[in-house]
């Protein structure tokens, strides 16, 4: 009944797409079209192409009605949830007061729409229709300074001071370092791992601590650090400044620091003048603009989370070894991706 007249161009396309089609279904359809062009009847065609005879008839009819485009179009039936009709209403409500968990979202959806759905369907709806993600809370700085004013200060600092310095660093004109201290504690640090069963990690008794003052180069990501079991003091910052000048004689050095008291004091300012090092202080409450903060988080993830160190010596040695590995380039890909020069600013709202 269905004897299509297949043009030479469609025959050539069928010969190509039966091997290189973008999906198995299209490859099957074009194989059938190729066989029909060769003169095979629907029965033998179905046997050679290994498909049902009804499929051969249906695809032949589609070709006769719509041409080659009718076979290349993949039209799948995808049922939509009744919740889609209420998507705008639900999204408006969730934007005002985001649900804490899927069970709360399910309860509120029932209150808003009268429709009760299972947990899996609610999760799919929230994720794929509303485009929500399960996110952590982000802390905003405390203090009396309004967020809007702080956001404006951060934006101005980034555009007027930090970006020009980073441009010099990437061009090799100057050496720009982000400076900050970290205080890892020998104890249990929470983390995540893919596993079939829960993983238990021993905890250490006491709270042994090591204090690290680090300076990370904005372009090369080389890390200079001073570790101590004592407190980080102004004298520690002075020692770091002197060490950087000794390592980089004759270079133009800029240090980007926060407003900690041991960094913003007369002793540090005097040392900076002595060693011809420029100090650039971040706006208050701006850890998001300090590149080295990302590195400390990465260090905790790689060295502390999920690890047990029985002694303080092994704990300190693990941190020192990791810093050496970073400077030797053993984590180059991860560090380069992590330490990109894109900064997230506070939202003025």
C-alpha positions in Angstrom: 0.0 0.0 0.0 2.8 2.4 0.9 5.3 2.5 -2.0 7.3 5.8 -1.5 9.2 7.5 -4.4 12.5 8.3 -2.8 14.7 10.9 -4.5 18.4 10.4 -5.1 19.2 13.2 -2.5 17.1 11.5 0.2 18.8 8.2 -0.6 22.2 9.7 -0.1 21.1 11.3 3.2 19.6 8.0 4.3 22.9 6.2 3.6 24.7 8.7 5.7 22.3 9.0 8.6 21.8 5.3 9.0 25.4 5.2 10.3 26.0 8.7 11.7 22.5 9.8 13.0 22.4 11.7 16.3 20.3 9.0 18.0 19.6 5.3 17.6 16.0 5.9 16.6 17.0 8.2 13.7 19.6 5.7 12.6 16.9 3.0 12.5 14.5 5.2 10.6 17.1 6.1 8.0 18.2 2.5 7.6 14.6 1.6 6.8 14.4 4.5 4.3 17.6 3.3 2.7 16.3 -0.3 2.4 13.0 1.0 0.9 15.0 3.0 -1.6 16.7 -0.3 -2.5 13.3 -1.7 -3.4 12.7 -3.9 -0.3 9.1 -4.5 0.7 8.0 -3.7 4.3 8.2 -7.3 5.5 11.8 -8.1 4.4 12.8 -4.5 5.3 11.6 -5.0 8.9 13.5 -8.3 9.1 16.8 -6.8 7.7 16.5 -3.6 9.9 15.5 -5.7 12.9 12.4 -3.5 13.7 8.7 -4.3 13.9 6.8 -4.3 10.6 4.4 -1.7 12.0 7.3 0.7 12.5 8.3 0.3 8.8 4.7 1.1 7.8 4.5 4.1 10.1 7.9 5.6 9.1 7.1 5.0 5.4 3.9 6.9 5.8 5.6 9.7 7.7 8.1 10.0 4.8 5.4 10.2 2.3 3.5 12.9 4.2 6.4 15.1 5.4 9.5 14.0 3.6 12.9 13.4 5.1 12.2 15.9 7.9 9.4 13.7 9.1 11.9 10.9 9.9 14.5 13.2 11.4 12.1 14.8 13.9 11.9 12.9 17.2 8.6 13.7 18.9 8.3 12.0 22.3 5.3 12.3 24.6 6.3 13.8 27.9 3.5 14.0 30.4 3.5 17.2 32.5 2.5 17.6 36.1 -0.6 19.4 37.1 1.6 21.5 39.3 2.9 23.3 36.2 -0.3 25.3 36.0 0.5 26.7 39.5 4.2 27.2 38.9 4.1 31.1 39.0 2.1 31.0 42.2 4.3 28.5 43.9 7.5 30.3 42.8 6.3 33.6 44.1 5.5 32.1 47.5 8.8 30.2 47.7 10.8 33.3 46.7 9.4 35.1 49.7 10.0 32.3 52.1 12.1 29.4 50.7 11.3 26.0 52.1 13.9 24.3 54.3 13.3 20.8 53.0 11.3 18.8 50.4 8.7 17.8 53.0 8.0 21.4 53.8 7.8 22.2 50.1 5.3 19.4 49.7 3.2 20.7 52.6 3.1 24.2 51.3 2.3 23.2 47.7 -0.7 21.3 49.1 -1.8 24.4 51.0 -1.4 26.6 47.9 -2.9 24.4 45.2 -4.8 21.6 47.0 -2.7 19.0 45.1 -0.9 16.4 47.1 2.1 14.8 45.4 4.8 12.4 46.4 8.3 13.5 47.6 10.0 12.4 44.4 7.5 14.4 42.2 7.9 17.5 44.4 11.7 17.3 44.2 11.5 17.0 40.4 9.1 19.9 40.2 11.1 22.2 42.4 14.3 21.3 40.6 13.3 21.2 36.9 10.3 23.5 36.7 11.0 26.1 39.3 14.8 25.8 38.6 15.6 25.9 42.4 18.7 24.3 43.9 19.2 23.0 47.4 21.6 25.7 48.7 23.5 26.6 51.8 22.8 29.8 53.6 25.4 32.5 53.0 26.6 34.6 55.9 26.5 38.4 55.5 28.9 40.6 57.5 27.8 41.8 60.8 28.5 45.3 62.2 26.6 48.5 61.9 27.6 49.2 58.3 24.5 48.7 56.0 24.9 46.0 53.4 24.0 48.4 50.6 26.9 50.7 51.6 29.3 47.8 52.0 28.4 46.4 48.6 29.1 49.7 47.0 32.5 49.9 48.8 33.4 46.4 47.6 32.4 47.2 44.0 34.4 50.5 44.0 37.5 48.8 45.6 37.4 46.0 43.0 37.1 48.3 40.0 39.4 51.1 41.1 42.2 49.4 43.1 42.2 45.6 42.9 41.6 45.0 39.2 44.4 47.4 38.1 46.8 45.6 40.5 45.7 42.2 39.2 46.3 43.4 35.7 49.9 44.3 36.6 50.3 40.9 38.2 49.1 39.0 35.1 51.4 41.1 32.9 54.4 40.5 35.2 54.9 44.1 36.0 54.3 43.7 39.8 54.0 40.9 42.3 50.6 41.0 44.0 50.0 38.7 47.1 46.9 38.0 49.0 47.7 37.7 52.7 45.7 36.1 55.4 46.1 33.8 58.4 44.6 30.3 59.0 44.3 28.4 62.2 43.7 24.7 61.5 42.7 22.6 64.5 43.7 19.0 65.1 40.2 17.5 65.5 37.3 16.3 63.5 36.5 18.2 60.3 33.3 17.3 58.5 33.5 16.4 54.8 31.8 14.3 52.1 32.8 11.1 50.3 31.1 8.7 47.9 30.7 5.3 49.6 28.3 2.4 49.9 28.3 2.6 53.7 28.9 5.4 56.2 32.6 6.1 56.9 33.7 6.7 60.5 36.7 8.8 61.3 38.5 8.8 64.7 38.6 12.2 66.5 41.7 13.5 68.3 41.6 14.4 71.9 42.3 18.0 72.8 42.4 20.9 70.4 45.9 21.3 69.2 46.3 24.2 66.7 48.8 25.4 64.2 48.7 29.0 63.0 49.7 29.9 59.4 50.3 33.3 57.9 50.3 32.9 54.2 50.8 35.0 51.1 49.6 33.7 47.7 50.7 35.2 44.4 47.7 36.3 42.4 49.2 35.1 39.0 51.6 32.3 39.7 49.7 30.9 42.8 53.0 30.4 44.6 52.5 30.3 48.3 54.8 31.8 50.9 53.9 30.9 54.5 55.1 31.1 58.1 53.8 28.4 60.5 53.8 28.8 64.2 52.2 27.3 67.3 52.2 30.8 68.8 49.7 33.5 68.0 49.9 35.4 64.7 51.3 38.8 65.7 52.5 42.0 64.0 56.1 40.6 64.2 55.0 37.6 62.2 53.7 39.9 59.4 57.0 41.9 59.5 58.9 38.6 59.2 56.7 37.7 56.1 57.3 41.1 54.5 61.1 40.8 55.0 61.0 37.2 53.6 59.1 38.3 50.5 61.6 41.2 49.9 64.5 38.8 50.2 62.9 36.3 47.8 62.0 39.1 45.3 64.7 41.7 45.3 64.1 44.7 43.1 60.5 43.7 42.4 57.4 45.8 43.0 55.5 44.0 45.7 51.9 44.6 46.8 50.2 42.9 49.7 46.4 42.7 49.8 45.3 42.3 53.5 42.3 42.5 55.7 41.9 44.9 58.6 43.2 42.6 61.4 44.9 44.6 64.2 48.2 42.8 63.9 48.3 43.8 60.2 47.1 47.4 60.3 49.5 48.8 62.9 52.5 51.1 63.0 55.0 48.3 63.3 53.8 46.7 60.0 53.5 50.1 58.3 57.1 50.9 59.3 58.4 47.5 58.0 56.5 48.1 54.7 58.3 51.4 54.2 61.6 49.9 55.1 61.3 47.0 52.6 59.5 49.1 49.9 56.4 47.0 50.0 52.9 48.4 49.3 50.1 47.5 51.6 46.6 47.5 50.2 43.8 47.0 52.7 40.5 45.4 51.8 37.2 47.1 52.7 35.8 46.0 56.1 34.1 42.6 56.1 35.3 41.5 52.7 36.7 38.0 52.8 35.1 37.4 49.5 37.8 39.7 47.9 40.7 37.9 49.5 41.9 35.2 47.1 43.8 33.2 49.7 40.5 32.5 51.6 39.7 30.0 48.9 43.0 28.2 49.4 42.5 27.8 53.1 39.1 26.2 52.4 40.7 23.9 49.8 43.5 22.9 52.3 40.9 21.9 54.9 39.1 19.8 52.4 42.2 18.0 51.1 44.2 17.6 54.4 41.7 17.8 57.3 38.3 16.6 56.3 38.0 12.9 57.0 41.5 12.4 58.2 42.8 11.4 61.7 46.2 12.5 62.9 47.2 10.7 66.1 49.9 13.2 67.1 50.4 16.9 66.7 53.6 16.3 64.8 51.9 14.2 62.1 49.1 16.9 61.9 51.6 19.7 61.3 53.7 17.6 58.9 50.6 16.9 56.8 49.9 20.6 56.4 53.5 21.4 55.6 53.7 18.6 53.0 50.5 19.8 51.3 51.8 23.4 51.1 55.0 21.9 49.5 53.0 19.9 47.0 51.1 23.1 46.0 54.4 24.9 45.4 55.7 22.0 43.4 52.7 22.1 41.1 51.1 18.8 42.1 47.7 20.4 42.5 48.1 22.8 39.6 44.8 22.2 37.8 42.7 22.4 40.9 44.5 25.5 42.2 44.3 27.3 38.8 40.5 26.7 38.6 40.0 27.6 42.2 42.1 30.8 42.2 40.6 32.4 39.2 40.4 36.2 39.4 36.7 36.4 39.4 35.2 37.7 42.6 31.6 37.5 43.9 30.4 40.7 45.4 27.7 41.3 48.0 24.3 42.0 46.6 23.2 45.5 47.4 19.7 44.2 48.4 
